[in-house]
């Protein structure tokens, strides 16, 4: 008596389409954006304490940590912004075909990376 039992596929065996990855990254960056906003508000609060504190915050932003965290924060914000625009376009009825959905998801990913690269290049 042999019974066919369900097999565990494992997450590494599944291949998600690019639209699913864009949606997953939109959710992840939404959570990360809470930390980014908290970080930015903390820097703003510290910089408004006085002229010496402003210089200290400006030096921190221009330092190696600021040069690394700033473009990453830009990547998080850009990915969430472009992904949100894609979701709003879907709500408006645009981009439901397979080709359009793939193209818009790929465009979201590429635009977010290009925005982060521009921020890295332009960071003081």
Secondary structure, DSSP 8 states (H G I E B T S, - for coil): ----------GGG----HHHHHHHHHHHHHHHHHHHHHHHHHHHHHHTS-HHHHHHHHHHHHSHHHHHHHHHHHHHHHHHHHHHHHHHHHHTT---SHHHHHHHHHHHHHHHHHHHHHHHHH--
